[in-house]
Amino acid sequence: MPKTSDHPRGVTPEASAPAPPPAHGAQQAPASAAAPAPLAVVGLGPGDASLLTPQALAALEAADVVVGYTLYVRLIPEEVLQGKTVLSTGMMAEMQRCEAAIDSALAGRPTAVVCSGDPGIYAMAGLVFELLEERGLAETLPVTVVPGIPAVCGAAALLGAPLMHDFACVSLSDLLTPWEVIERRAGKALEADFVLVLYNPRSKRRDWQLGAVMDRAKAILPPATPVGVVRDAYRPGQAVFCRTLSTFDPAEVDMLSIVVIGNSATRVVGGRMVTPRGYMEKYR
């Protein structure tokens, strides 16, 4: 995994961490008399530069300031960051990063907040809008959300075609959502026979929740139901493998993984995970 403490080469390390956010509910005036500049929330996709969309690349090139989690900033090609100010922090500083990006745009500097995958899926787009609303800026600061290839789509492509029919995505991180809510949502999705995609499935601190969901799946689905895992999709160290409910081991999974639990129709075809849509039954 890349280190998360150094600035990328070729960027201007004007600040390694944004200033603390304002008090809750505080109304802030623009940091300067300059007219607000555009603020873009940019999805970087799964990680490989070849999966960065042209629209996302254009948004990054147009920005004077790039703000993001250090690991995600390192996914950006170095030549794109040349001469730009980069504000990067480690984990658990989402509020500070988004506040710093808003302040940068208010000061008249075109700014991009970067997210892995898509910025509107478990990422920063929603928080940016909430902070703008809190500060009374929702109607005055121009914001563009630039889509990226979601992690779930990257993982599905590597596994085969597991999402050909209805599916649900649930994050197992209980940092912002109570575990009781997460468990209920995952259980209902399994009971409804959705393919279930699990984001943030397991960490050193959260080492039992994935097992609890898998136990629920075992009570509903056949033991041979395929379970796909993709770790570090399209990044160095990528791992892709498929197990069954009866052979799946949560210890093989970490926070950089996506887990896909098949539904009652999902099967393995030529080593790839496939959930039929129903074409063969209807037209053969």
N, C-alpha and C positions, 0 to 999 in steps of 0.2 A: 504494500500500500504506500502511496506517496507520503512523504513527510508533510505535516500540517503546520509548520512553524515558520518556514522561510517564505519570502516573497518570490513570485515567479521571476525568472530572469528577464531583464529588459523592461521592467515596469518601474514606475516612480513610486517608491514606498512612502507616500506622504503621510500615511497613518496606517498603523497595523490594526487598530481597533477604533470604531466610532465612539463619539462622545456618548455619555449616558442619555437615555431618553428623557423627555420632560415628564413632570409629574402627571399622574393619570388625570385626564380630562382637561389639561391645560391647553389654552389656545395660544399658538405661537405665530408671531409675525414672520414674514420672510426674512432670511438671514441677511439680505442686502436689498438695495433698491432695484437690483436687476430684475428684469422680467423672468418669471419662472421658465425653466427649460424643460424639455420633454423628459419624462421618466418612463423607462421601458422595463418590464419584468420579463426576463428572457429565459426560455427553456433551452437547455443545452443538449437534451436528449440523453441516451444511456451513457455516453462517455467518449466514444470514438469520434474524432473530428469529422470523419466521413458522414456521420449521422447528424451533424449540425446543419440545420436547414439554412437555405440562402437568406430567408427573412431574419433568422436569428443572427447570422453572421453580419448582415447589414446593420442591425440594431447595435451590435457590439462595436462595429467600426465607427458608427456615428456618435458613440458615447465618449465623453471626456473622462468620466469616472465609472469604474466597474466595482460593484459591491457584491460580496458573496462569502459563503462558507469556504474556508481555505481549500479544502479538498476539491470543491467544485470549480473554484477559480483555476485550479491546476488542470482542469479538463479543457480549458480554452487554449487554442494554439498561441504560442508565445509571440508570434509576429502580430497577432491581432491586439495584444496588450502593449505593444511597444509605445512608449511615450504617454501612456494613460496613468492616471492615479488609480491605485487599487486599494480598496478598503476591505480587508479580509479578517475574519475572526474564526475561532474554533466553534465547536458545538455549543448549544444553549445560549446563543446570543442573537437570535432571530429578530427580536424587537429592536435591539440596538442597530443592527444592520439596516433594517428597513427605515428606522428613524434617520439614520445617517444619509441614506439614499434620498429620502424626501428633502432633507435639509440641503443636500447638494443640488438637487433640481431647483429648489426655491432660490438658491444663490445664483442661478443662471447657468449652471453647468449641466449639459446633457448627461444623463446618468442611466446606467443599466444595473438592475439587480438580477443576478444570475441564479438559476436553480437547475438541479439535475432533472432529467425527464421533462415533464410539462409543468409550467409554473402554477397551473390551476389545479394540480392533483397532488395533495399532501405537500404543498410547497408555499411560496411566498406571496402569490398574487392576492389572495384573500386578505392576508394581514396588511398589505400595503393599503388596500381600500379601507379597511377598518381604521387604520391609523389616520388616513386622510379624513375620514368621517369624524373621528374624535377631535381632530385639530381644525375642523371647519374648512377643509381644503378640497373636499370631494368635487366641488364644481369649478375649482380654479386651477388646479394643477393637472396638466395633460398627462394621462397615463395610457400606455399601450401594453397589452399583454401579448407576448410573442410566443406562440405555441411551440412545443418541442415534442419529439417522439417519447411517449410515456414509457416508464420503466416496464410496465406490464406488457406493452406491445413488443418491446425489445426482447423480453423474456419469452413471450409466446412464440415469436419467430424462431428463436433458438431451439425451443422445445418441439416445434412442429406446427400444429394447428389446434391447440387446446381450447381456444376461445371462439370456435365457430358458431356456438349457440350461446344462449343467455348466460351471463356470468356476473358475479359480484366481487367487489374489492373491499377488503377490510384491513385496516392497519391494527396490528397487535400492540402498538405502543400505547401505554396507559399514562403517558406524561400529561396529556391534555384531555383525555377521554377516560372516564371511569371504566375499570375492567368489567363491571357488570353490564355496561352498555355494549362494550366490544363483544363479550361472550354471547349476549343475546342476539346481536346482529349476525355474528358468524353462525350461530345455531339456526337461526331462521333461514339463512341462505342455504345451508346444507339441507334443511328439511324441505325447502322448496326445489331442491335438485338443481340449483345453480352450480356451475363450475365456480369454485371459490379461490380467489387470488389473495394471498396474504402478504401485505407489506410489513416491513419492520418486524419480522417474525420472531427474532430471538436476539438477546444480548447477554452480556455477562451479568447484568443486574436482573434482567427478565428471562430467566432460564426455565420457567415452568409453563408459561401461558400457551406456547405452541403445542406442548404435549396435551394440554387440556382441550384445545380445539381438535387435535387429532383423535383424542378419545371420543369426542362427540361425533366426529366423522365416522369412526369405526362402528358406532352404534347405529348408524343410518345407512352406510354404503357397504357394498361387498368388499371383502378383504383384498380382492385383486384390483380394486380401483387404482388407476395410475395417479401418482403424485410426482409432479415435476419440480425440480429445484434449479434455479439459475443464480449463480453468484458472480458478482463483478462483470455483469454483461458488457461485452464490447470493450473491456478494459484488460490490462495485463493481469494474468492470473485467473481469467475467466474459467468457470466450471459449470457444466451442464449435465444433469443426470436425472434419471427417472427411477422411482421406486414404486412399490405398491403400499397400500395402507398397512398391510401386515408386516412389511419389511422396513418401512420408513423409520429413520432414527433422527429425532430433533437435534441431536448433537452435531449433525452434519451441516447445520444451518446457522447463519449469523445475521447481523444487521444489514450486511451488504447483499443479502439474498432475497429473491422472490420465490414464494412457494405457491404452486398451482395444484389444487386438489380437484381431480376430475369429478364429473357427475356420473350418474348411473349408466350413461351411454359412452363415456370416454374409454378409448382403448389405445393400445400401442400398435402402430402400423410401421413396419420396417424400422423399428427403433425410435420412432417419433410419436409423440403424444397427440392424439386426434380426438376431437369431439364432433361426431357427425351432426350436420345440420338437418338431414332428412332427405337429401336429394336422391340417394340410392333407393330408399323405400318408396318414394313417390314416382320416380321415372324408370325404375327397373322392375 
